[in-house]
């Protein structure tokens, strides 16, 4: 009877991901899903402000090789940003973070089928688009500026 290697595979993946986090000082994800059959890891950022969640995703994405980023506008005005890449040790990693368009300082059209982010990017509902690191960073920067402006008005 073949020996069950899943526990060893899980331990190896966990060690690899923990080492990646510690070595590079990466923010800890809120959720981590490890698949032993595929040898992949999925990390989600769900706490903090929307700009902070996207910023965490970008910090992680910058630590990976062969990164691909996409964003998708979902119903109720939620933007989902996803990234895939590989760690130096070869572990395939998927990342996600989300926030509402309004949390990110954007605007939704009256028909609710499109949104504008950072005054530049126009997204259509349920239409995933490849995006660059710099484009997501621009949205994070614009969202933080909008948040600071709202706080200044409230004070």
Backbone as a chain_set.jsonl record, in Angstrom:
{"seq": "XXXXXXXXXXXXXXXXXXXXXXXXXXXXXXXXXXXXXXXXXXXXXXXXXXXXXXXXXXXXXXXXXXXXXXXXXXXXXXXXXXXXXXXXXXXXXXXXXXXXXXXXXXXXXXXXXXXXXXXXXXXXXXXXXXXXXXXXXXXXXXXXXXXXXXXXXXX", "coords": {"N": [[0.843, -1.181, 0.0], [0.635, 2.214, -0.925], [2.464, 4.835, 0.636], [1.057, 7.552, 2.42], [1.638, 10.648, 1.235], [0.654, 13.163, 1.525], [0.588, 14.599, 4.086], [3.349, 15.223, 4.385], [3.781, 16.733, 2.101], [2.051, 18.876, 2.582], [3.271, 19.948, 4.9], [5.699, 20.773, 3.763], [4.84, 22.729, 1.889], [3.689, 24.569, 3.654], [5.921, 25.298, 5.231], [7.455, 26.498, 3.234], [5.846, 28.709, 2.469], [5.62, 30.1, 4.917], [8.333, 30.691, 5.321], [8.746, 32.38, 3.132], [7.117, 34.548, 3.84], [8.315, 35.388, 6.267], [11.045, 35.859, 5.576], [10.862, 37.968, 3.744], [9.398, 39.815, 5.125], [6.619, 40.09, 4.79], [3.155, 41.185, 4.822], [0.795, 39.44, 6.848], [-1.539, 37.208, 5.446], [-5.166, 37.151, 5.636], [-6.562, 34.88, 5.156], [-5.633, 31.631, 4.225], [-5.299, 29.192, 1.848], [-4.335, 25.996, 1.196], [-3.412, 23.734, -1.275], [-2.661, 20.477, -1.468], [-2.663, 18.507, -3.571], [-2.276, 20.02, -5.979], [-0.187, 21.579, -5.246], [-0.39, 24.262, -4.738], [-0.994, 27.574, -3.39], [-3.325, 29.757, -1.93], [-3.908, 33.055, -1.041], [-5.735, 35.405, 0.857], [-6.707, 38.77, 1.419], [-8.537, 40.358, 3.73], [-9.06, 42.06, 5.853], [-8.905, 45.354, 7.372], [-8.719, 48.581, 5.707], [-10.043, 49.113, 2.379], [-8.07, 50.246, 0.566], [-5.769, 49.487, 1.999], [-5.932, 46.682, 1.933], [-5.612, 46.174, -0.825], [-3.068, 47.236, -1.101], [-1.561, 45.446, 0.454], [-1.828, 43.166, -1.134], [-0.38, 44.056, -3.362], [2.205, 44.318, -2.271], [2.809, 41.645, -1.74], [2.59, 40.66, -4.381], [4.763, 41.903, -5.577], [6.783, 40.376, -4.595], [6.841, 38.059, -5.987], [7.484, 35.863, -8.825], [6.873, 36.095, -12.336], [4.381, 37.414, -12.334], [0.901, 37.932, -12.728], [-1.75, 40.154, -12.959], [-5.198, 40.824, -12.41], [-8.295, 42.611, -12.587], [-11.71, 42.81, -11.57], [-14.94, 44.037, -11.892], [-17.59, 43.548, -9.816], [-21.038, 42.718, -9.009], [-22.956, 45.022, -6.991], [-21.012, 46.914, -6.865], [-18.375, 46.066, -6.209], [-14.913, 45.724, -6.346], [-12.679, 43.309, -7.368], [-9.433, 42.273, -7.012], [-7.003, 40.222, -8.353], [-4.069, 38.226, -8.194], [-1.482, 36.232, -9.591], [1.37, 34.14, -9.295], [4.76, 32.943, -8.745], [6.674, 31.779, -5.972], [10.129, 32.169, -4.976], [10.967, 29.607, -4.418], [9.353, 28.16, -6.055], [6.667, 27.678, -5.503], [3.346, 27.863, -6.49], [1.328, 30.669, -6.317], [-1.69, 32.251, -5.477], [-3.401, 35.3, -5.133], [-5.833, 37.413, -3.565], [-7.765, 40.381, -3.169], [-10.236, 42.722, -2.156], [-12.605, 45.421, -2.528], [-15.106, 47.953, -2.146], [-16.119, 50.087, -4.834], [-16.65, 52.691, -4.03], [-15.286, 52.774, -1.563], [-12.771, 52.783, -2.568], [-12.509, 55.254, -3.592], [-13.712, 55.677, -6.025], [-16.242, 55.977, -8.628], [-19.562, 54.94, -9.376], [-21.561, 54.321, -12.214], [-24.863, 55.579, -13.002], [-26.444, 53.553, -14.03], [-25.274, 51.396, -12.918], [-23.599, 49.567, -14.175], [-21.051, 50.155, -14.92], [-17.922, 51.454, -13.692], [-15.742, 54.003, -12.451], [-12.375, 54.372, -11.641], [-9.879, 56.047, -9.797], [-10.23, 58.228, -11.387], [-9.487, 57.608, -13.94], [-9.562, 54.908, -14.868], [-11.919, 52.915, -16.429], [-14.267, 50.553, -15.748], [-16.116, 47.671, -16.695], [-19.002, 45.868, -15.705], [-18.539, 42.564, -14.53], [-16.403, 41.966, -16.261], [-13.438, 40.748, -16.546], [-10.201, 42.194, -16.441], [-6.834, 42.373, -17.53], [-4.294, 43.902, -15.664], [-1.812, 46.296, -14.707], [0.848, 46.378, -12.264], [1.478, 49.023, -11.579], [-0.905, 50.343, -12.268], [-2.787, 49.349, -10.413], [-1.521, 50.282, -8.123], [-1.819, 53.037, -8.532], [-4.587, 53.298, -8.175], [-4.768, 52.608, -5.461], [-3.296, 54.716, -4.335], [-4.873, 56.944, -5.134], [-7.229, 56.305, -3.775], [-6.409, 56.486, -1.111], [-5.812, 59.203, -1.012], [-8.383, 60.275, -1.458], [-9.678, 59.33, 0.809], [-8.255, 60.656, 2.818], [-8.993, 63.265, 2.19], [-11.748, 63.174, 2.725], [-11.657, 62.757, 5.496], [-10.484, 65.14, 6.3], [-12.464, 66.994, 5.659], [-14.443, 66.148, 7.386], [-13.362, 66.798, 9.813]], "CA": [[0.0, 0.0, 0.0], [1.498, 3.397, -0.994], [2.489, 5.705, 1.807], [0.365, 8.82, 2.211], [2.629, 11.739, 1.242], [-0.029, 14.459, 1.673], [1.063, 15.38, 5.241], [4.687, 15.767, 4.11], [3.61, 17.779, 1.081], [1.448, 20.016, 3.284], [4.323, 20.538, 5.739], [6.654, 21.462, 2.886], [4.216, 23.953, 1.378], [3.538, 25.493, 4.779], [7.259, 25.819, 5.542], [7.861, 27.386, 2.144], [5.081, 29.961, 2.546], [6.038, 30.802, 6.137], [9.67, 31.227, 5.058], [8.577, 33.502, 2.203], [6.568, 35.666, 4.626], [9.305, 35.856, 7.253], [12.254, 36.362, 4.918], [10.6, 39.245, 3.073], [8.629, 40.693, 6.009], [5.334, 40.35, 4.134], [1.985, 41.201, 5.7], [0.134, 38.136, 6.935], [-2.878, 37.178, 4.843], [-6.246, 36.816, 6.557], [-6.996, 33.517, 4.846], [-4.647, 30.903, 3.442], [-5.807, 27.895, 1.42], [-3.231, 25.231, 0.621], [-3.83, 22.527, -1.989], [-1.54, 19.542, -1.6], [-2.573, 17.846, -4.89], [-1.722, 20.901, -7.01], [0.994, 22.272, -4.727], [-0.613, 25.71, -4.834], [-1.435, 28.281, -2.196], [-4.143, 30.93, -2.216], [-3.946, 33.962, 0.104], [-6.717, 36.484, 0.735], [-6.6, 39.9, 2.333], [-9.928, 40.749, 3.97], [-9.214, 43.007, 6.961], [-8.364, 46.682, 7.139], [-9.428, 49.368, 4.703], [-9.886, 48.609, 1.01], [-6.737, 50.571, 0.032], [-4.763, 48.68, 2.695], [-6.008, 45.309, 1.419], [-4.98, 46.169, -2.149], [-1.636, 47.485, -0.904], [-0.987, 44.17, 0.899], [-1.745, 42.32, -2.323], [0.722, 44.545, -4.191], [3.472, 43.978, -1.617], [3.022, 40.233, -2.024], [2.804, 40.485, -5.823], [6.129, 42.341, -5.887], [7.726, 39.352, -4.128], [6.661, 36.852, -6.798], [8.0, 35.819, -10.193], [5.86, 35.816, -13.348], [3.107, 37.888, -11.785], [-0.19, 38.413, -13.569], [-2.791, 40.822, -12.173], [-6.47, 41.14, -13.068], [-9.344, 43.143, -11.721], [-13.06, 42.556, -12.061], [-16.021, 44.743, -11.202], [-18.694, 42.638, -9.521], [-22.292, 43.348, -8.6], [-22.898, 45.833, -5.766], [-19.877, 47.831, -6.926], [-17.177, 45.517, -5.574], [-13.763, 45.465, -7.211], [-11.843, 42.199, -6.919], [-8.116, 42.248, -7.649], [-6.373, 38.91, -8.199], [-2.703, 38.113, -8.71], [-0.879, 34.9, -9.553], [2.802, 34.124, -9.53], [5.476, 31.869, -8.056], [7.719, 32.175, -5.037], [11.473, 31.782, -5.419], [11.079, 28.149, -4.306], [8.521, 27.546, -7.077], [5.285, 27.463, -5.088], [2.378, 28.68, -7.215], [0.579, 31.44, -5.334], [-2.772, 33.115, -5.924], [-3.73, 36.328, -4.145], [-7.008, 38.235, -3.853], [-8.194, 41.44, -2.255], [-11.382, 43.403, -2.761], [-13.165, 46.589, -1.857], [-16.127, 48.596, -2.966], [-15.631, 51.192, -5.657], [-16.701, 53.921, -3.222], [-14.175, 52.703, -0.6], [-11.542, 53.042, -3.315], [-12.561, 56.618, -4.11], [-14.233, 55.672, -7.388], [-17.651, 56.309, -8.842], [-20.351, 53.977, -10.136], [-22.534, 55.006, -13.071], [-26.245, 55.462, -12.544], [-26.985, 52.247, -14.443], [-24.536, 50.435, -12.088], [-22.905, 48.554, -14.973], [-19.657, 50.568, -15.077], [-17.35, 52.236, -12.598], [-14.499, 54.712, -12.751], [-11.432, 54.371, -10.526], [-8.759, 56.993, -9.886], [-10.546, 59.191, -12.428], [-8.84, 57.201, -15.18], [-9.888, 53.555, -15.302], [-13.348, 52.634, -16.569], [-14.463, 49.109, -15.694], [-17.455, 47.166, -16.986], [-19.445, 44.81, -14.815], [-18.215, 41.167, -14.849], [-15.47, 41.902, -17.376], [-12.073, 40.739, -16.001], [-9.189, 42.86, -17.273], [-5.46, 42.348, -17.05], [-3.916, 45.211, -15.169], [-0.411, 46.332, -14.282], [1.154, 46.713, -10.875], [1.388, 50.485, -11.45], [-2.31, 50.768, -12.333], [-3.388, 49.065, -9.106], [-0.894, 51.216, -7.182], [-2.45, 54.336, -8.749], [-5.905, 53.231, -7.531], [-4.52, 52.653, -4.012], [-2.873, 56.087, -4.009], [-6.045, 57.815, -5.28], [-8.163, 55.968, -2.689], [-5.881, 57.057, 0.14], [-5.997, 60.66, -1.109], [-9.811, 60.534, -1.275], [-9.974, 59.059, 2.216], [-7.674, 61.763, 3.595], [-9.825, 64.447, 1.932], [-13.01, 62.996, 3.477], [-11.355, 62.961, 6.909], [-10.217, 66.567, 6.502], [-13.752, 67.679, 5.629], [-15.178, 65.763, 8.595], [-12.72, 67.392, 11.001]], "C": [[0.889, 1.246, 0.0], [1.349, 4.267, 0.255], [1.805, 7.032, 1.46], [1.366, 9.966, 2.344], [1.992, 13.104, 1.434], [0.435, 15.236, 2.899], [2.441, 15.992, 5.017], [4.628, 16.902, 3.105], [3.036, 19.043, 1.714], [2.483, 20.724, 4.153], [5.32, 21.327, 4.901], [6.099, 22.765, 2.339], [4.093, 25.001, 2.474], [4.879, 26.118, 5.157], [7.713, 26.829, 4.488], [7.158, 28.729, 2.225], [5.485, 30.761, 3.784], [7.423, 31.419, 5.957], [9.615, 32.432, 4.139], [8.088, 34.742, 2.961], [7.637, 36.25, 5.541], [10.524, 36.496, 6.6], [12.035, 37.752, 4.337], [9.789, 40.218, 3.924], [7.263, 41.057, 5.429], [4.197, 40.411, 5.146], [1.299, 39.84, 5.69], [-1.24, 38.187, 6.285], [-3.917, 36.794, 5.894], [-6.727, 35.388, 6.353], [-5.948, 32.892, 3.936], [-5.227, 29.53, 3.128], [-4.667, 27.184, 0.695], [-3.783, 23.971, -0.024], [-2.633, 21.607, -2.156], [-1.511, 18.849, -2.956], [-1.916, 18.733, -5.958], [-0.454, 21.601, -6.552], [0.861, 23.774, -4.793], [-1.141, 26.267, -3.521], [-2.24, 29.489, -2.648], [-4.226, 31.764, -0.94], [-4.943, 35.077, -0.169], [-6.462, 37.539, 1.798], [-8.0, 40.471, 2.51], [-10.095, 41.761, 5.09], [-8.515, 44.322, 6.65], [-9.185, 47.417, 6.091], [-9.185, 48.781, 3.319], [-8.522, 48.987, 0.419], [-5.628, 49.75, 0.697], [-4.749, 47.244, 2.186], [-5.328, 45.209, 0.059], [-3.478, 46.394, -2.036], [-0.931, 46.213, -0.437], [-0.817, 43.225, -0.287], [-0.572, 42.753, -3.199], [2.085, 44.218, -3.591], [3.8, 42.513, -1.877], [3.346, 40.021, -3.495], [4.233, 40.87, -6.213], [7.169, 41.302, -5.474], [7.71, 38.089, -4.993], [7.279, 36.991, -8.185], [6.85, 35.505, -11.142], [4.465, 36.265, -12.938], [2.151, 38.325, -12.889], [-1.258, 38.96, -12.651], [-4.037, 41.022, -13.02], [-7.374, 41.817, -12.055], [-10.674, 42.962, -12.4], [-14.041, 43.348, -11.217], [-17.176, 43.775, -11.044], [-19.942, 43.437, -9.145], [-22.093, 44.063, -7.265], [-21.647, 46.702, -5.718], [-18.626, 47.355, -6.232], [-16.108, 45.244, -6.618], [-12.961, 44.33, -6.595], [-10.549, 42.242, -7.719], [-7.492, 40.895, -7.33], [-4.978, 38.942, -8.818], [-2.273, 36.652, -8.636], [0.606, 35.033, -9.86], [3.43, 32.966, -8.781], [6.506, 32.463, -7.108], [9.065, 31.735, -5.601], [11.646, 30.26, -5.377], [10.143, 27.411, -5.261], [7.087, 27.274, -6.695], [4.383, 28.427, -5.85], [1.465, 29.352, -6.191], [-0.485, 32.282, -6.015], [-3.131, 34.069, -4.801], [-5.022, 37.017, -4.539], [-7.217, 39.258, -2.748], [-9.345, 42.157, -2.95], [-11.782, 44.609, -1.932], [-14.233, 47.19, -2.737], [-15.504, 49.759, -3.729], [-15.621, 52.485, -4.841], [-15.6, 53.939, -2.167], [-12.857, 53.064, -1.276], [-11.555, 54.41, -3.99], [-13.079, 56.723, -5.518], [-15.696, 56.04, -7.437], [-18.302, 55.231, -9.688], [-21.36, 54.751, -10.964], [-23.947, 54.757, -12.552], [-26.876, 54.13, -12.94], [-26.294, 51.095, -13.707], [-23.813, 49.343, -12.884], [-21.449, 48.93, -15.254], [-19.229, 51.377, -13.855], [-16.077, 52.899, -13.094], [-13.65, 54.725, -11.491], [-10.292, 55.325, -10.818], [-8.98, 58.027, -10.984], [-10.036, 58.806, -13.804], [-9.376, 55.879, -15.728], [-11.396, 53.341, -15.296], [-13.526, 51.122, -16.676], [-15.911, 48.773, -15.987], [-17.75, 45.995, -16.071], [-19.109, 43.428, -15.375], [-17.276, 41.002, -16.047], [-14.036, 41.931, -16.821], [-11.089, 41.372, -16.985], [-7.814, 42.644, -16.671], [-5.069, 43.771, -16.71], [-2.45, 45.153, -14.747], [-0.315, 46.666, -12.797], [0.951, 48.221, -10.658], [-0.049, 50.989, -11.487], [-3.024, 50.503, -11.009], [-2.818, 50.018, -8.056], [-1.499, 52.619, -7.312], [-3.836, 54.388, -8.09], [-5.752, 53.317, -6.012], [-4.172, 54.073, -3.587], [-4.058, 57.05, -4.087], [-7.055, 57.562, -4.162], [-7.692, 56.546, -1.367], [-6.017, 58.576, 0.147], [-7.454, 61.032, -0.851], [-10.222, 60.339, 0.175], [-9.457, 60.189, 3.108], [-8.503, 63.029, 3.407], [-11.134, 64.357, 2.693], [-12.784, 63.246, 4.965], [-11.123, 64.434, 7.221], [-11.513, 67.361, 6.528], [-14.537, 67.394, 6.895], [-14.622, 66.432, 9.841], [-12.981, 68.849, 11.115]], "O": [[1.801, 1.346, 0.821], [0.27, 4.405, 0.831], [1.956, 7.557, 0.357], [1.879, 10.225, 3.433], [2.701, 14.108, 1.5], [0.664, 16.441, 2.786], [2.687, 17.134, 5.404], [5.331, 17.904, 3.236], [3.483, 20.151, 1.416], [2.566, 21.952, 4.149], [5.736, 22.421, 5.285], [6.789, 23.785, 2.323], [4.362, 26.181, 2.247], [4.964, 27.326, 5.378], [8.278, 27.874, 4.811], [7.79, 29.774, 2.071], [5.671, 31.975, 3.701], [7.661, 32.546, 6.393], [10.35, 33.4, 4.336], [8.586, 35.847, 2.746], [7.836, 37.464, 5.581], [10.978, 37.557, 7.028], [12.91, 38.613, 4.422], [9.518, 41.336, 3.486], [6.807, 42.193, 5.56], [4.257, 39.773, 6.197], [1.231, 39.173, 4.658], [-2.019, 39.105, 6.544], [-3.588, 36.187, 6.913], [-7.242, 34.762, 7.279], [-5.444, 33.526, 3.009], [-5.603, 28.789, 4.037], [-4.112, 27.692, -0.279], [-4.534, 23.225, 0.604], [-1.7, 21.918, -2.897], [-0.419, 18.61, -3.473], [-1.1, 18.257, -6.747], [0.279, 22.156, -7.37], [1.858, 24.49, -4.891], [-1.657, 25.543, -2.669], [-1.889, 30.158, -3.62], [-4.573, 31.246, 0.121], [-4.999, 35.626, -1.27], [-6.057, 37.236, 2.921], [-8.585, 41.003, 1.566], [-11.196, 42.283, 5.264], [-7.647, 44.392, 5.78], [-10.222, 46.926, 5.645], [-8.227, 48.036, 3.116], [-7.868, 48.132, -0.178], [-4.661, 49.363, 0.041], [-3.683, 46.651, 2.025], [-4.56, 44.279, -0.19], [-2.701, 45.808, -2.791], [0.181, 45.928, -0.883], [0.214, 42.566, -0.425], [0.153, 41.907, -3.723], [3.018, 43.878, -4.319], [4.94, 42.178, -2.198], [4.276, 39.285, -3.825], [4.838, 40.235, -7.077], [8.306, 41.339, -5.946], [8.48, 37.159, -4.752], [7.559, 38.096, -8.65], [5.952, 34.737, -10.797], [3.484, 35.561, -13.178], [2.539, 38.992, -13.848], [-1.636, 38.312, -11.674], [-3.947, 41.349, -14.203], [-7.244, 41.629, -10.846], [-10.774, 42.958, -13.627], [-13.982, 43.331, -9.987], [-17.684, 43.242, -12.03], [-19.9, 44.657, -8.987], [-21.175, 43.746, -6.508], [-21.262, 47.175, -4.649], [-17.875, 48.176, -5.705], [-16.368, 44.614, -7.643], [-12.603, 44.391, -5.419], [-10.567, 42.248, -8.95], [-7.459, 40.476, -6.173], [-4.745, 39.6, -9.832], [-2.661, 35.929, -7.719], [1.03, 35.928, -10.592], [2.729, 32.108, -8.246], [7.122, 33.491, -7.387], [9.121, 31.01, -6.594], [12.373, 29.689, -6.19], [10.13, 26.18, -5.286], [6.346, 26.691, -7.486], [4.611, 29.637, -5.863], [0.902, 28.694, -5.315], [-0.213, 32.95, -7.013], [-3.159, 33.674, -3.635], [-5.287, 37.192, -5.728], [-6.897, 39.035, -1.581], [-9.418, 42.193, -4.178], [-11.349, 44.782, -0.793], [-14.255, 46.957, -3.946], [-14.496, 50.332, -3.313], [-14.688, 53.281, -4.949], [-15.031, 54.995, -1.893], [-11.943, 53.587, -0.638], [-10.721, 54.696, -4.849], [-12.907, 57.761, -6.158], [-16.308, 56.371, -6.422], [-17.684, 54.678, -10.597], [-21.949, 55.72, -10.486], [-24.185, 53.84, -11.766], [-27.76, 53.636, -12.24], [-26.692, 49.94, -13.86], [-23.455, 48.307, -12.325], [-20.692, 48.109, -15.773], [-20.051, 51.901, -13.103], [-15.425, 52.425, -14.024], [-14.136, 55.047, -10.407], [-9.801, 55.402, -11.944], [-8.023, 58.636, -11.462], [-10.139, 59.596, -14.743], [-9.615, 55.757, -16.929], [-12.062, 53.559, -14.284], [-12.995, 50.491, -17.589], [-16.823, 49.494, -15.582], [-16.856, 45.229, -15.709], [-19.36, 43.15, -16.547], [-17.353, 40.004, -16.763], [-13.47, 43.01, -16.642], [-11.137, 41.121, -18.189], [-7.641, 42.72, -15.454], [-5.465, 44.72, -17.386], [-1.919, 44.078, -14.465], [-1.257, 47.161, -12.178], [0.331, 48.637, -9.679], [-0.379, 51.962, -10.809], [-3.786, 51.347, -10.537], [-3.552, 50.506, -7.196], [-1.672, 53.312, -6.31], [-4.211, 55.409, -7.513], [-6.517, 54.017, -5.349], [-4.696, 54.573, -2.591], [-4.231, 57.886, -3.2], [-7.669, 58.502, -3.657], [-8.502, 57.044, -0.586], [-6.303, 59.172, 1.185], [-7.738, 61.981, -0.119], [-11.027, 61.105, 0.704], [-10.139, 60.621, 4.036], [-8.698, 63.787, 4.357], [-11.591, 65.353, 3.253], [-13.615, 63.87, 5.624], [-11.519, 64.919, 8.281], [-11.657, 68.292, 7.319], [-15.214, 68.275, 7.425], [-15.343, 66.612, 10.823], [-12.511, 69.488, 12.057]]}, "num_chains": 1, "name": "protein.A"}
